Amino acid sequence: MKTRIICILSLLMAIMPFSSQAQTNIRKAFDKLIQNGDVTLSESHSKEKDTDTGIKQSQSDIYNFTLPARKINLVENILKAFRDDDRLAYSTSSGLTVAGDRNIVLAVGDDSAGGVQVTRPGRNYVYACFLAPEKENPSGNYRYAYAMNWEENSGEINGTLIVTYATTLKYRQSVSSGKSFKILNSGSTIEYTANGHSFMKSWFTTFMGYVQMMSTENRQARQAIAAKIYEHCKNSSDVSAEDKNTARELIKGMISEYNDNVIRQLLNSSLVNLK
């Protein structure tokens, strides 16, 4: 009887979709570190659901941890889990971040409020993205992302574990490509059109949308967005001095972040446009 039960369970696992099995090892490895008695944690969490359907739309779980160096096996266990779940992921990356490297940010929700930064100078990092299970993701447009960064100094390991739930980059790009913008009132107000509906957005809100889109990993897409920022800054004659000053500081930060000469030139020209 026991053998028969095991066979049935094996068959059920075989016919389950990959998305329901994805990131199982990573989840377990994260829990093992979080629950360890030697870890010091600070954490933050957020979650949003659709008020009508109850379907989850956004989630963020962040754990900043400190461990004694002798517990490096907990970090190594997580790295092994990423390798074990790699075949089920649709996007992965890992490495060592040095000064001047581009920041890697994982989106949360629809990415309208920004995301969670994975990379920090001097730290190793790893992340992977998996499509969410169908019961949470009937539209097929959502994913879970898991990430870790860490460094070892003075006998301690300091790092961060990250879990986010968001729409996929492919879906966000498809939505973005279907949007159009029309400049009204000398650029101080934007008419935003999507799916046949029109909305009014301030100059600065639109500017921030472009800034957030710069986190894409596609080099050509970043250059195209930088060009949009350049054009957008041309239409700033009626923008408040406060918004202009804030936009200038954000652009200066992006100039120092990107090594791409095309992007740097476009952003420098954008500063000139913000007179």
Salt bridges, closest charged atoms under 4 A:
ASP38 OD1 - ARG70 NH2 3.75
ASP38 OD2 - LYS71 NZ 3.44
GLU43 OE1 - HIS45 NE2 2.69
ASP61 OD1 - HIS45 ND1 2.56
ASP84 OD2 - LYS80 NZ 2.82
GLU136 OE2 - LYS56 NZ 3.04
GLU151 OE2 - ARG123 NE 3.43
GLU231 OE2 - LYS234 NZ 3.52
GLU249 OE2 - LYS252 NZ 3.46
ASP260 OD2 - ARG219 NE 2.94
